[in-house]
Amino acid sequence: MTKYDFTYDIYISYASKDNSPDANGKGWVDYFQKFLEILLFQILGEKPVFLQIAGNEKPTSELLQKCGIMVTVLSPEYVYNEDC
């Protein structure tokens, strides 16, 4: 198996509203990332490196080239957000 040289294994893109913090200061996307991290660690034996960017922040093409996988949290807020 070939290991690619990415700075970030997984890039998560979402609308800021979709990650509103709860009483613990964590949002839905934060919990999803933790779940995915644990799952991938159990399968691969190593912790993946995440990049989490809210939809109102536009990543550059250079930054996207450093990411192995892009996960988009699609919601009405994301779809209708011009920046997303």
HELIX and SHEET records of a PDB file:
HELIX    1   1 SER A   16  ASN A   19  5                                   4    
HELIX    2   2 TRP A   28  LEU A   44  1                                  17    
HELIX    3   3 SER A   61  LEU A   64  1                                   4    
HELIX    4   4 PRO A   76  TYR A   80  1                                   5    
SHEET    1   A 3 PHE A  50  ALA A  54  0                                        
SHEET    2   A 3 TYR A   8  TYR A  14  1                                        
SHEET    3   A 3 CYS A  67  THR A  72  1                                        
END                                                                             
